[in-house]
Amino acid sequence: MHHLREMLAESRAAVTTRTDVEPRVGIVLGTGLQHLAERCAVEQAIAYTEIPHMPRSTAPSHRGQLLLGTWSGIPVAIMQGRVHYYEGYTMQQVTYGVRLLAALGVHTLVLTNAAGALNPLFRRGDLMLIADHINLMGDSPLIGPNDDVLGNRFPDMSDAYSATLRDLARQAALTEHIPLREGVLVAVHGPNLETRAEYRFLRLIGADAVGMSTVPEVIAAVHSRLHVVAFSMLTDECFPDALRPVTAEEIIATAEEAAPKLEQLISALIPHLDRQ
């Protein structure tokens, strides 16, 4: 794992030589949510292709660049696009961006994604605060030798989604009059969407939404000693008895349509995150 530390040092040097921004909050933008970055006063945009060891985004709508600047007056680093396990990357590559954010000095991580609603009380277009997760991806970014400098061999996940940050998110939503669901995200590897039987199973084991990202990043973030708050934009309804086919284009369109309320919520939340 020492080679990972060396790789991160090279990546960090490539970023810090191009900007004076010292980010304290990191943000990862999910599918259909790339326009959220427009609220940021960007001082430097760096394509992933210009950062050593940074994997390239290939998923639809993921722009693949690191933005550095300020949001609500707070120095931030924004990953405008992520990479996914289903793209053929290893878990270590999937989480490399989060590791780089930690190396740049970020202490709090805001994660966003597009996910399917499993809870029958939730609806397409709803915003869900992630309270916990279930990892069904069959892998973990922590498998292999551990570098104690980067994190503890056995990180505790009992408060992976910080209770303090979730309280702040609820308060911000209330102040901004933004309806906010809360629930458990289950992560699957994809890229296929699930069958009716699989949706029934996922709901039965306690999941409120299903997605193909975020959970590996949370594991790496907790290992990196970051505080985490995460949101899912619910882009389709995965109810087995009322299931209809859905396309990636529809999912992206729904996320983009509902994104302004997530942008508003994050803008209200960020000043409070910097106090953590």
C-alpha positions in Angstrom: 0.0 0.0 0.0 3.0 2.3 0.3 2.9 2.7 -3.5 -0.6 4.2 -3.1 0.8 6.8 -0.8 3.5 7.6 -3.5 0.9 7.7 -6.2 -1.2 10.2 -4.2 1.8 12.4 -3.6 2.4 12.6 -7.3 -1.3 13.4 -8.0 -1.4 15.9 -5.2 1.7 17.7 -6.6 0.1 17.9 -10.1 -2.9 19.7 -8.5 -1.2 21.9 -6.0 1.2 23.3 -8.6 -1.8 24.7 -10.5 -3.8 26.2 -7.8 -3.5 28.0 -4.4 -6.9 26.7 -3.3 -6.6 24.6 -0.1 -9.9 22.7 -0.1 -11.6 21.8 3.2 -14.8 20.3 1.8 -14.8 17.8 -1.1 -17.9 17.1 -3.3 -18.4 14.2 -5.7 -21.1 14.8 -8.3 -23.1 11.8 -9.5 -25.0 10.9 -12.7 -27.1 13.8 -14.0 -25.8 16.1 -11.2 -22.9 17.6 -13.0 -24.5 21.0 -13.3 -24.3 21.5 -9.5 -20.8 22.6 -10.0 -22.1 25.8 -11.6 -22.8 27.2 -8.1 -19.0 27.0 -7.3 -16.7 29.9 -8.0 -14.2 27.9 -9.9 -10.6 29.1 -9.8 -9.0 26.0 -11.6 -10.4 23.1 -13.6 -8.1 20.1 -14.1 -9.1 17.2 -16.4 -8.6 13.8 -14.8 -6.3 13.0 -17.8 -3.9 15.7 -16.5 -3.7 14.2 -13.0 -1.2 11.2 -12.7 -2.9 7.9 -11.7 -6.4 9.4 -11.8 -8.8 7.0 -13.6 -10.9 8.4 -16.4 -14.7 8.7 -16.3 -16.5 6.8 -19.1 -20.1 6.8 -17.7 -22.7 9.0 -19.4 -22.9 12.6 -18.1 -19.7 12.3 -16.0 -17.4 15.1 -17.2 -14.2 13.9 -15.6 -12.5 16.9 -14.2 -11.5 18.2 -10.8 -12.7 21.8 -9.9 -11.1 23.9 -7.2 -12.6 27.1 -5.9 -15.1 28.3 -3.4 -18.8 27.4 -2.7 -20.7 29.6 -0.3 -17.3 31.1 0.6 -15.8 27.8 1.6 -12.7 26.4 -0.3 -13.9 23.2 -2.0 -12.6 20.5 -4.4 -15.3 19.1 -6.7 -15.1 15.8 -8.6 -17.2 16.5 -11.6 -17.7 12.9 -12.4 -16.7 9.6 -10.8 -15.7 6.2 -12.0 -17.7 3.1 -11.3 -16.9 -0.5 -10.6 -18.9 -1.6 -13.6 -16.6 0.4 -15.9 -14.0 -2.3 -15.2 -11.9 -0.4 -12.6 -10.7 -2.0 -9.4 -12.1 -0.8 -6.1 -8.8 1.0 -5.4 -9.2 2.9 -8.7 -12.9 3.6 -8.0 -12.0 5.3 -4.7 -8.8 7.0 -5.9 -10.5 10.3 -6.3 -11.7 10.3 -2.6 -8.1 9.4 -1.5 -6.8 12.4 -3.5 -9.3 14.7 -1.9 -8.1 13.6 1.5 -4.5 14.1 0.4 -5.4 17.7 -0.7 -6.6 18.4 2.9 -10.3 17.9 2.6 -11.8 17.0 6.0 -15.5 16.6 5.0 -16.9 14.8 2.0 -20.2 15.4 0.3 -21.3 12.6 -2.0 -24.2 12.6 -4.4 -25.6 10.0 -6.7 -28.6 9.0 -8.8 -30.5 6.0 -7.3 -33.7 4.0 -7.7 -36.4 4.2 -5.1 -37.2 0.9 -3.3 -39.3 2.4 -0.5 -42.9 2.5 -1.7 -43.4 5.8 0.2 -40.6 7.4 -1.9 -41.1 8.8 -5.4 -39.2 9.6 -8.6 -37.6 13.1 -8.1 -37.3 12.8 -4.3 -34.1 13.7 -2.6 -32.8 11.2 0.0 -30.3 11.7 2.8 -28.3 8.5 3.2 -28.4 7.2 6.7 -26.6 3.9 6.2 -25.7 1.4 3.5 -25.6 -2.2 2.5 -22.7 -3.3 0.4 -23.7 -6.0 -2.2 -20.9 -5.1 -4.7 -18.9 -8.2 -3.6 -15.7 -6.2 -3.1 -14.2 -3.5 -0.9 -11.5 -0.9 -1.5 -9.7 -2.0 1.7 -9.0 -5.6 0.6 -5.2 -6.1 0.4 -2.3 -4.8 2.4 -3.1 -1.8 4.7 -1.0 1.3 5.0 -1.5 2.5 8.6 -0.5 6.1 7.5 -3.6 6.2 5.3 -6.0 4.6 7.7 -6.8 1.9 10.3 -6.8 -1.7 9.2 -10.3 -2.2 10.5 -12.2 1.1 10.3 -15.4 1.3 12.3 -18.4 1.9 10.1 -21.1 2.4 12.8 -21.2 6.2 12.1 -20.1 6.1 8.4 -22.7 8.7 7.6 -22.0 11.2 10.3 -25.0 11.7 12.6 -23.9 15.2 13.3 -23.8 16.0 9.5 -27.1 14.4 9.0 -28.6 16.6 11.7 -27.2 19.6 9.9 -28.6 18.4 6.6 -32.1 18.0 8.0 -31.9 21.5 9.6 -30.7 23.0 6.2 -33.6 21.2 4.4 -36.1 22.5 6.9 -34.7 26.1 6.6 -34.8 26.0 2.8 -38.2 24.3 2.7 -36.8 21.3 0.8 -38.5 17.9 1.3 -35.9 15.4 2.3 -36.3 11.7 2.6 -33.9 9.6 4.7 -33.0 6.0 4.2 -30.6 3.1 3.5 -28.7 2.8 0.2 -27.8 -0.6 -1.1 -24.9 -0.7 -3.6 -24.8 -3.3 -6.4 -22.1 -3.5 -9.1 -24.4 -3.1 -12.2 -24.4 -2.1 -14.9 -27.6 -3.8 -15.6 -30.7 -2.7 -13.7 -32.3 -5.3 -11.4 -35.0 -7.8 -11.9 -38.4 -7.7 -10.1 -37.2 -10.5 -7.8 -34.0 -8.7 -7.0 -35.9 -5.5 -6.2 -38.1 -7.5 -3.8 -35.0 -9.0 -2.2 -33.3 -5.6 -1.8 -36.4 -4.1 -0.2 -36.7 -7.1 2.1 -33.2 -6.7 3.5 -33.9 -3.1 4.5 -32.9 -0.9 1.6 -34.8 2.2 0.6 -32.8 3.0 -2.6 -30.4 1.1 -4.9 -27.4 2.5 -6.7 -24.1 1.5 -8.4 -21.7 3.9 -6.6 -21.0 5.8 -3.4 -20.6 2.9 -1.0 -17.0 2.1 -1.9 -16.2 5.9 -1.7 -17.7 6.0 1.8 -15.6 3.1 2.9 -12.4 4.7 1.6 -13.5 8.1 3.1 -14.0 6.6 6.6 -10.7 4.8 6.2 -9.2 8.2 5.4 -10.7 9.7 8.5 -13.1 12.0 6.6 -16.5 13.1 7.8 -19.2 12.0 5.3 -22.6 13.2 4.3 -24.3 11.8 1.2 -27.5 12.3 -0.8 -29.3 10.2 -3.5 -31.5 11.8 -6.1 -34.2 9.2 -6.7 -34.5 9.0 -10.5 -36.8 6.0 -10.9 -39.3 3.8 -9.0 -38.2 0.2 -8.5 -41.5 -1.2 -7.3 -41.7 -4.8 -8.5 -45.5 -4.9 -8.9 -45.5 -1.6 -10.9 -42.2 -1.9 -12.7 -41.7 -0.4 -16.1 -38.6 -0.3 -18.3 -36.3 2.7 -17.8 -33.3 4.0 -19.8 -30.1 5.7 -18.8 -31.3 8.8 -20.6 -34.5 9.0 -18.5 -32.4 8.6 -15.3 -30.1 11.4 -16.3 -33.0 13.7 -17.3 -34.8 13.1 -14.0 -31.6 13.8 -12.0 -31.0 17.0 -14.0 -34.6 18.2 -13.5 -34.5 17.6 -9.7 -30.9 18.8 -9.2 -31.7 22.5 -8.3 -33.1 21.5 -5.0 -30.0 19.5 -4.2 -27.8 22.4 -5.2 -29.9 24.7 -2.9 -29.5 22.3 0.0 -25.7 21.8 -0.5 -25.2 25.6 -0.7 -27.1 26.1 2.6 -25.2 23.2 4.2 -21.6 23.8 3.2 -20.9 26.8 5.6 -21.8 24.5 8.4 -19.6 21.7 7.2 -16.5 23.8 7.4 -16.9 24.0 11.2 -16.5 20.2 11.6 
